[in-house]
Amino acid sequence: MLLLQTNQLHVFRILQELINNSVRHGKANEILVYLEQDIEGFMIRYQDNGVGFKMSEVEQKSGIGIQNKRSRVKI
């Protein structure tokens, strides 16, 4: 099962934002992306060696980037 083109664009934009954030804010110099797909759908695992952040702070601030990723994931 292949991803539809519109889904491919959403996945690309999500990964683009994650990579940008890892480098810019997290100061990461190593990023791992895993894409697993089966008949039910797919899952992306993303990992970097950046400085990290507290989820509680992210949920409180919820900036445009996070909102964009959430809406793309819902689609």
N, CA, C and O atoms as a printed pandas DataFrame, in Angstrom:
     atom_number atom_name residue_name chain_id  residue_number  x_coord  y_coord  z_coord
0              1         N          MET        A               1    0.843   -1.174    0.000
1              2        CA          MET        A               1    0.000    0.000    0.000
2              3         C          MET        A               1    0.896    1.248    0.000
3              4         O          MET        A               1    1.744    1.396    0.880
4              5         N          LEU        A               2    0.721    2.109   -0.940
5              6        CA          LEU        A               2    1.522    3.321   -1.033
6              7         C          LEU        A               2    0.770    4.492   -0.433
7              8         O          LEU        A               2   -0.461    4.532   -0.455
8              9         N          LEU        A               3    1.512    5.438    0.100
9             10        CA          LEU        A               3    0.897    6.653    0.620
10            11         C          LEU        A               3    0.315    7.460   -0.536
11            12         O          LEU        A               3    0.939    7.554   -1.592
12            13         N          LEU        A               4   -0.834    8.027   -0.361
13            14        CA          LEU        A               4   -1.388    8.917   -1.369
14            15         C          LEU        A               4   -0.520   10.158   -1.472
15            16         O          LEU        A               4    0.149   10.527   -0.507
16            17         N          GLN        A               5   -0.524   10.810   -2.638
17            18        CA          GLN        A               5    0.337   11.983   -2.827
18            19         C          GLN        A               5    0.078   13.078   -1.809
19            20         O          GLN        A               5    1.022   13.708   -1.332
20            21         N          THR        A               6   -1.189   13.319   -1.463
21            22        CA          THR        A               6   -1.470   14.363   -0.476
22            23         C          THR        A               6   -0.894   13.976    0.877
23            24         O          THR        A               6   -0.371   14.829    1.594
24            25         N          ASN        A               7   -0.982   12.705    1.231
25            26        CA          ASN        A               7   -0.403   12.248    2.490
26            27         C          ASN        A               7    1.112   12.360    2.463
27            28         O          ASN        A               7    1.734   12.673    3.477
28            29         N          GLN        A               8    1.703   12.105    1.309
29            30        CA          GLN        A               8    3.149   12.224    1.190
30            31         C          GLN        A               8    3.598   13.650    1.482
31            32         O          GLN        A               8    4.607   13.866    2.154
32            33         N          LEU        A               9    2.854   14.609    0.981
33            34        CA          LEU        A               9    3.199   16.007    1.221
34            35         C          LEU        A               9    3.078   16.345    2.704
35            36         O          LEU        A               9    3.937   17.037    3.249
36            37         N          HIS        A              10    2.020   15.864    3.365
37            38        CA          HIS        A              10    1.857   16.128    4.802
38            39         C          HIS        A              10    3.003   15.502    5.597
39            40         O          HIS        A              10    3.549   16.133    6.502
40            41         N          VAL        A              11    3.364   14.267    5.264
41            42        CA          VAL        A              11    4.468   13.596    5.962
42            43         C          VAL        A              11    5.765   14.367    5.733
43            44         O          VAL        A              11    6.537   14.578    6.668
44            45         N          PHE        A              12    6.004   14.786    4.502
45            46        CA          PHE        A              12    7.202   15.569    4.193
46            47         C          PHE        A              12    7.246   16.855    5.018
47            48         O          PHE        A              12    8.283   17.181    5.596
48            49         N          ARG        A              13    6.128   17.590    5.079
49            50        CA          ARG        A              13    6.088   18.861    5.811
50            51         C          ARG        A              13    6.284   18.641    7.316
51            52         O          ARG        A              13    6.957   19.434    7.975
52            53         N          ILE        A              14    5.703   17.575    7.855
53            54        CA          ILE        A              14    5.892   17.261    9.279
54            55         C          ILE        A              14    7.373   16.993    9.554
55            56         O          ILE        A              14    7.948   17.543   10.493
56            57         N          LEU        A              15    7.979   16.146    8.729
57            58        CA          LEU        A              15    9.395   15.830    8.922
58            59         C          LEU        A              15   10.276   17.061    8.719
59            60         O          LEU        A              15   11.258   17.250    9.436
60            61         N          GLN        A              16    9.929   17.881    7.760
61            62        CA          GLN        A              16   10.677   19.115    7.512
62            63         C          GLN        A              16   10.663   20.010    8.759
63            64         O          GLN        A              16   11.695   20.553    9.153
64            65         N          GLU        A              17    9.505   20.155    9.363
65            66        CA          GLU        A              17    9.382   20.979   10.573
66            67         C          GLU        A              17   10.136   20.351   11.752
67            68         O          GLU        A              17   10.798   21.056   12.513
68            69         N          LEU        A              18   10.034   19.035   11.898
69            70        CA          LEU        A              18   10.749   18.356   12.978
70            71         C          LEU        A              18   12.258   18.526   12.834
71            72         O          LEU        A              18   12.950   18.816   13.810
72            73         N          ILE        A              19   12.763   18.346   11.622
73            74        CA          ILE        A              19   14.200   18.490   11.396
74            75         C          ILE        A              19   14.644   19.927   11.652
75            76         O          ILE        A              19   15.671   20.165   12.286
76            77         N          ASN        A              20   13.872   20.864   11.160
77            78        CA          ASN        A              20   14.184   22.272   11.379
78            79         C          ASN        A              20   14.239   22.588   12.877
79            80         O          ASN        A              20   15.165   23.257   13.337
80            81         N          ASN        A              21   13.265   22.116   13.624
81            82        CA          ASN        A              21   13.236   22.354   15.074
82            83         C          ASN        A              21   14.399   21.679   15.787
83            84         O          ASN        A              21   14.986   22.249   16.707
84            85         N          SER        A              22   14.729   20.464   15.362
85            86        CA          SER        A              22   15.840   19.738   15.995
86            87         C          SER        A              22   17.150   20.497   15.850
87            88         O          SER        A              22   17.931   20.599   16.796
88            89         N          VAL        A              23   17.379   21.024   14.658
89            90        CA          VAL        A              23   18.638   21.725   14.397
90            91         C          VAL        A              23   18.622   23.110   15.035
91            92         O          VAL        A              23   19.578   23.502   15.705
92            93         N          ARG        A              24   17.536   23.848   14.827
93            94        CA          ARG        A              24   17.476   25.239   15.283
94            95         C          ARG        A              24   17.360   25.348   16.803
95            96         O          ARG        A              24   18.147   26.050   17.438
96            97         N          HIS        A              25   16.402   24.670   17.375
97            98        CA          HIS        A              25   16.132   24.817   18.812
98            99         C          HIS        A              25   16.851   23.766   19.656
99           100         O          HIS        A              25   17.307   24.058   20.762
100          101         N          GLY        A              26   16.949   22.549   19.133
101          102        CA          GLY        A              26   17.536   21.463   19.907
102          103         C          GLY        A              26   19.031   21.311   19.743
103          104         O          GLY        A              26   19.665   20.554   20.477
104          105         N          LYS        A              27   19.610   22.037   18.771
105          106        CA          LYS        A              27   21.053   21.959   18.504
106          107         C          LYS        A              27   21.496   20.529   18.194
107          108         O          LYS        A              27   22.620   20.144   18.516
108          109         N          ALA        A              28   20.617   19.741   17.570
109          110        CA          ALA        A              28   20.924   18.346   17.238
110          111         C          ALA        A              28   21.891   18.281   16.064
111          112         O          ALA        A              28   21.860   19.121   15.165
112          113         N          ASN        A              29   22.747   17.269   16.089
113          114        CA          ASN        A              29   23.610   17.018   14.937
114          115         C          ASN        A              29   23.444   15.586   14.423
115          116         O          ASN        A              29   24.167   15.151   13.527
116          117         N          GLU        A              30   22.487   14.863   14.999
117          118        CA          GLU        A              30   22.163   13.514   14.532
118          119         C          GLU        A              30   20.657   13.317   14.624
119          120         O          GLU        A              30   20.055   13.573   15.667
120          121         N          ILE        A              31   20.053   12.866   13.540
121          122        CA          ILE        A              31   18.609   12.662   13.478
122          123         C          ILE        A              31   18.342   11.305   12.851
123          124         O          ILE        A              31   18.933   10.952   11.831
124          125         N          LEU        A              32   17.443   10.545   13.473
125          126        CA          LEU        A              32   17.034    9.247   12.937
126          127         C          LEU        A              32   15.536    9.286   12.660
127          128         O          LEU        A              32   14.752    9.728   13.500
128          129         N          VAL        A              33   15.145    8.821   11.477
129          130        CA          VAL        A              33   13.737    8.762   11.099
130          131         C          VAL        A              33   13.447    7.338   10.648
131          132         O          VAL        A              33   14.135    6.802    9.780
132          133         N          TYR        A              34   12.429    6.730   11.239
133          134        CA          TYR        A              34   11.999    5.393   10.875
134          135         C          TYR        A              34   10.568    5.473   10.363
135          136         O          TYR        A              34    9.711    6.089   10.997
136          137         N          LEU        A              35   10.314    4.862    9.239
137          138        CA          LEU        A              35    8.971    4.795    8.685
138          139         C          LEU        A              35    8.600    3.330    8.566
139          140         O          LEU        A              35    9.256    2.563    7.861
140          141         N          GLU        A              36    7.539    2.951    9.265
141          142        CA          GLU        A              36    7.052    1.578    9.214
142          143         C          GLU        A              36    5.656    1.600    8.614
143          144         O          GLU        A              36    4.816    2.407    9.014
144          145         N          GLN        A              37    5.407    0.719    7.657
145          146        CA          GLN        A              37    4.116    0.699    6.986
146          147         C          GLN        A              37    3.596   -0.727    6.921
147          148         O          GLN        A              37    4.350   -1.667    6.670
148          149         N          ASP        A              38    2.284   -0.875    7.153
149          150        CA          ASP        A              38    1.636   -2.160    6.985
150          151         C          ASP        A              38    0.282   -1.930    6.306
151          152         O          ASP        A              38    0.015   -0.830    5.822
152          153         N          ILE        A              39   -0.549   -2.930    6.267
153          154        CA          ILE        A              39   -1.819   -2.786    5.551
154          155         C          ILE        A              39   -2.786   -1.825    6.233
155          156         O          ILE        A              39   -3.714   -1.329    5.595
156          157         N          GLU        A              40   -2.583   -1.558    7.511
157          158        CA          GLU        A              40   -3.466   -0.659    8.251
158          159         C          GLU        A              40   -3.029    0.804    8.179
159          160         O          GLU        A              40   -3.831    1.693    8.465
160          161         N          GLY        A              41   -1.813    1.066    7.814
161          162        CA          GLY        A              41   -1.320    2.443    7.770
162          163         C          GLY        A              41    0.180    2.474    7.982
163          164         O          GLY        A              41    0.888    1.530    7.632
164          165         N          PHE        A              42    0.656    3.564    8.556
165          166        CA          PHE        A              42    2.089    3.697    8.774
166          167         C          PHE        A              42    2.357    4.450   10.065
167          168         O          PHE        A              42    1.481    5.122   10.610
168          169         N          MET        A              43    3.597    4.320   10.542
169          170        CA          MET        A              43    4.023    4.984   11.762
170          171         C          MET        A              43    5.407    5.568   11.509
171          172         O          MET        A              43    6.265    4.938   10.890
172          173         N          ILE        A              44    5.598    6.771   11.998
173          174        CA          ILE        A              44    6.905    7.421   11.905
174          175         C          ILE        A              44    7.474    7.533   13.307
175          176         O          ILE        A              44    6.811    8.005   14.231
176          177         N          ARG        A              45    8.711    7.092   13.447
177          178        CA          ARG        A              45    9.433    7.311   14.702
178          179         C          ARG        A              45   10.551    8.294   14.388
179          180         O          ARG        A              45   11.265    8.146   13.396
180          181         N          TYR        A              46   10.693    9.289   15.239
181          182        CA          TYR        A              46   11.654   10.360   15.015
182          183         C          TYR        A              46   12.490   10.524   16.273
183          184         O          TYR        A              46   11.955   10.553   17.382
184          185         N          GLN        A              47   13.780   10.630   16.104
185          186        CA          GLN        A              47   14.668   10.736   17.257
186          187         C          GLN        A              47   15.842   11.637   16.892
187          188         O          GLN        A              47   16.359   11.574   15.777
188          189         N          ASP        A              48   16.257   12.474   17.838
189          190        CA          ASP        A              48   17.465   13.275   17.618
190          191         C          ASP        A              48   18.265   13.339   18.911
191          192         O          ASP        A              48   17.800   12.903   19.965
192          193         N          ASN        A              49   19.458   13.879   18.821
193          194        CA          ASN        A              49   20.315   13.982   20.007
194          195         C          ASN        A              49   20.379   15.418   20.522
195          196         O          ASN        A              49   21.384   15.837   21.094
196          197         N          GLY        A              50   19.298   16.164   20.312
197          198        CA          GLY        A              50   19.238   17.553   20.753
198          199         C          GLY        A              50   19.057   17.689   22.254
199          200         O          GLY        A              50   19.044   16.703   22.991
200          201         N          VAL        A              51   18.917   18.940   22.691
201          202        CA          VAL        A              51   18.852   19.237   24.120
202          203         C          VAL        A              51   17.530   18.842   24.757
203          204         O          VAL        A              51   17.458   18.738   25.981
204          205         N          GLY        A              52   16.496   18.621   23.985
205          206        CA          GLY        A              52   15.211   18.174   24.523
206          207         C          GLY        A              52   14.344   19.311   25.027
207          208         O          GLY        A              52   14.726   20.481   24.987
208          209         N          PHE        A              53   13.161   18.932   25.504
209          210        CA          PHE        A              53   12.206   19.908   26.014
210          211         C          PHE        A              53   11.222   19.191   26.923
211          212         O          PHE        A              53   11.138   17.963   26.922
212          213         N          LYS        A              54   10.486   19.965   27.693
213          214        CA          LYS        A              54    9.473   19.408   28.592
214          215         C          LYS        A              54    8.119   19.456   27.885
215          216         O          LYS        A              54    7.697   20.515   27.420
216          217         N          MET        A              55    7.440   18.316   27.802
217          218        CA          MET        A              55    6.144   18.251   27.121
218          219         C          MET        A              55    5.135   19.201   27.754
219          220         O          MET        A              55    4.306   19.777   27.050
220          221         N          SER        A              56    5.192   19.371   29.071
221          222        CA          SER        A              56    4.238   20.256   29.736
222          223         C          SER        A              56    4.378   21.687   29.225
223          224         O          SER        A              56    3.380   22.393   29.077
224          225         N          GLU        A              57    5.601   22.117   28.956
225          226        CA          GLU        A              57    5.826   23.457   28.416
226          227         C          GLU        A              57    5.326   23.563   26.981
227          228         O          GLU        A              57    4.767   24.588   26.591
228          229         N          VAL        A              58    5.524   22.520   26.204
229          230        CA          VAL        A              58    5.076   22.515   24.806
230          231         C          VAL        A              58    3.558   22.600   24.743
231          232         O          VAL        A              58    3.008   23.353   23.939
232          233         N          GLU        A              59    2.883   21.835   25.583
233          234        CA          GLU        A              59    1.422   21.824   25.573
234          235         C          GLU        A              59    0.852   23.166   26.013
235          236         O          GLU        A              59   -0.215   23.561   25.543
236          237         N          GLN        A              60    1.538   23.873   26.902
237          238        CA          GLN        A              60    1.065   25.180   27.357
238          239         C          GLN        A              60    1.268   26.243   26.280
239          240         O          GLN        A              60    0.385   27.073   26.065
240          241         N          LYS        A              61    2.408   26.234   25.603
241          242        CA          LYS        A              61    2.707   27.252   24.603
242          243         C          LYS        A              61    1.969   26.979   23.297
243          244         O          LYS        A              61    1.334   27.871   22.734
244          245         N          SER        A              62    2.058   25.752   22.825
245          246        CA          SER        A              62    1.384   25.304   21.610
246          247         C          SER        A              62    1.444   26.337   20.483
247          248         O          SER        A              62    0.428   26.911   20.091
248          249         N          GLY        A              63    2.641   26.556   19.979
249          250        CA          GLY        A              63    2.849   27.525   18.907
250          251         C          GLY        A              63    2.324   27.052   17.566
251          252         O          GLY        A              63    1.753   25.968   17.452
252          253         N          ILE        A              64    2.523   27.868   16.570
253          254        CA          ILE        A              64    2.030   27.590   15.216
254          255         C          ILE        A              64    2.613   26.283   14.680
255          256         O          ILE        A              64    1.892   25.491   14.073
256          257         N          GLY        A              65    3.898   26.050   14.893
257          258        CA          GLY        A              65    4.538   24.837   14.381
258          259         C          GLY        A              65    3.899   23.578   14.927
259          260         O          GLY        A              65    3.659   22.625   14.187
260          261         N          ILE        A              66    3.624   23.573   16.210
261          262        CA          ILE        A              66    2.993   22.403   16.831
262          263         C          ILE        A              66    1.565   22.241   16.321
263          264         O          ILE        A              66    1.128   21.125   16.042
264          265         N          GLN        A              67    0.852   23.326   16.202
265          266        CA          GLN        A              67   -0.514   23.266   15.676
266          267         C          GLN        A              67   -0.514   22.740   14.244
267          268         O          GLN        A              67   -1.368   21.928   13.888
268          269         N          ASN        A              68    0.426   23.187   13.423
269          270        CA          ASN        A              68    0.523   22.694   12.057
270          271         C          ASN        A              68    0.765   21.198   12.010
271          272         O          ASN        A              68    0.126   20.484   11.238
272          273         N          LYS        A              69    1.698   20.720   12.843
273          274        CA          LYS        A              69    1.992   19.279   12.869
274          275         C          LYS        A              69    0.782   18.484   13.322
275          276         O          LYS        A              69    0.468   17.443   12.744
276          277         N          ARG        A              70    0.103   18.964   14.350
277          278        CA          ARG        A              70   -1.094   18.255   14.838
278          279         C          ARG        A              70   -2.169   18.171   13.779
279          280         O          ARG        A              70   -2.777   17.116   13.598
280          281         N          SER        A              71   -2.416   19.273   13.067
281          282        CA          SER        A              71   -3.468   19.255   12.047
282          283         C          SER        A              71   -3.066   18.361   10.883
283          284         O          SER        A              71   -3.923   17.685   10.313
284          285         N          ARG        A              72   -1.795   18.336   10.514
285          286        CA          ARG        A              72   -1.343   17.465    9.424
286          287         C          ARG        A              72   -1.462   15.990    9.828
287          288         O          ARG        A              72   -1.829   15.147    9.009
288          289         N          VAL        A              73   -1.154   15.688   11.078
289          290        CA          VAL        A              73   -1.257   14.298   11.548
290          291         C          VAL        A              73   -2.723   13.852   11.527
291          292         O          VAL        A              73   -3.021   12.722   11.141
292          293         N          LYS        A              74   -3.625   14.723   11.933
293          294        CA          LYS        A              74   -5.058   14.383   11.915
294          295         C          LYS        A              74   -5.549   14.063   10.507
295          296         O          LYS        A              74   -6.365   13.163   10.309
296          297         N          ILE        A              75   -5.036   14.816    9.531
297          298        CA          ILE        A              75   -5.430   14.591    8.131
298          299         C          ILE        A              75   -4.967   13.225    7.700
299          300         O          ILE        A              75   -5.193   12.829    6.557
